[in-house]
Amino acid sequence: MDMNTEQKALAINLDAGRFGTFAEIGAGQEVVRWFFHAGHASATVAKSISAYDTAVSDEIYGKAGHYVSRERLESMLEYEYNLLLRRLDSTRGEKTAFFAFADTVATRTRTDSPGGHGWLGVRFQTAPRSAPSEIILHVQLLDNVTVAKQEALGTLGVNLIHAAFFLNDKPHDLVAALMEGLRRTQIEVDMIRLSGPAFEGVDNRLMSLQLVEQGLTDATMFTASGEVVQPSENLHGRAVLMERGAFRPVTNVTWEMLQGAQRQFLSSRKPGTAGPAAPPIVLMEMTLSNLVTGHRIDHGDFLARAAMLNALGITVIVSNYDRFDLVTSYLRRYTKEPIVMVMGAPTLVGIFDAQYYAALPGGILEGLGRLFQGDTKLYVYPMKAGPDAPVVDAVSLPLAPLSHRLYWYLLESGQIQSVREFREEQLHVYPDDVLAKIQSGDKTWESMVPAQVAEIIRSRGLFGYKA
């Protein structure tokens, strides 16, 4: 039976074996309020604090570059949890599992935007005097009215604490429980990290996928080291070079497309006054539709692709964006710097098909306007249908008459460019052919992928590899 927010708070209050601290900054004490409202709060709440003033917050938790940040949240959890143990472990530690909940929130981030965001986390023991585990979230607050954001935050915080205590052995259910009593139009959870003994064996890259798969967010990100990040942590003020695909596997063509585009992009940038322009952040993006094998998403297959991309030193985005213009809109939430999307010529043909934008009232004109917002360019890698077929590049691309006129305007303005560096002898190699060779035991696949990709496929037996 589903429980509402008040029932969850009461269930925790009636659990005599849990006791903890609530520290909340920014949107009021919206989470602990539920525990007071539900009754029996004295059995759960050791302390409630709102260090709202920056000088007070700095005095307690130390200085932070940003007050609504992962850095501030982690310092709050560390300080409050350790203080709780120092004060109470000797008197009630044998029978009590301690916890510290913290959040730091801005209900409004800019005067021209009604949205807000925040960081929430809970550090908790699963049993008395056990080593602590931890869950950290980043959330976008989407309501227009401040009080509505506060109410949504309170519900999310109770959901988080309840799920940490009662669903820590079921990570999939834990993610789903975060949105109970909430609508996606109110809340977006775009980052989650689970750590500690309660989550031993949990891969946070898979938890990132769960956020997208279960509809808590449209996109999530993890770095080459496998560390999940909130997009603004990596994208803020950065130029972006992105390639989208299934990457099953990464072939020489896939990799050289990205490398050639990166060199071309760097050579085109003008040095700043302080020296050469900073290199772009390089991303590879997989959509949910890319991840479906058969009729479902195979989580093992997803982790295989993630491991391969991470081995190449690439930051990965997982999204549910089928159209490229949605990707531009997503990236523009975090950066105003140049965006370059590199793609093969067949993909570009699809982008200039009017049916691609059938869901938009303005059709292809609206879609292309969104796609090229800001300084956005498409770099096009040539293709060949076969070993003896002609090379098709950005100039010789076959398009419908109306699309052709739009296309040539963008080509002549430099918003669409051909990738100048390519190896013609590899252009007819496609990932499906390479995958078939991997699974059949035909060793010629090894010459069709980068050396580090071949090594990780062999060593981990990825994609049905047969020796």
ABEGO torsion letter per residue (X at the ends): XBBBAAAAAAAAAABAABBBBBBBBGAEBAAAAAAAAAEGAAAABABBBBBABAAAAAAAAEBBABABBAAAAAAAAAAAAAAAAAAAAAAAAAABBBBBBBBBBBABABAABABBBBBBBBBBBABBGBBBBBBBBBBBBABABAAAAAAAAAAAAAAAAAAAAAAAABAAAAAAAAABGBBAAABBBABBBBBEAAABGBBAAAAAAAAAAAGABABBBBBAAGBBBBAAAAABGBBBBBBBEAGOBBBAAAAAAAAAAAAAAAAABBBBAAEBBBBBBBBBBBBAAAABBEABBBAAAAAAAAAAAAAAGBBBBBBABABAAAAAAAAAAABABBBBBBBBAAAAAAAABAAAAAABAAEAAAAAAAAABEBBBBBBBBBBABAABBBBBAAABBBBAAAAAAAAAAAAAGABBBBABBBAAAAABBAAAAAAAAAAGBAAAAAABBAAAAAAAAAAGBGGBBX
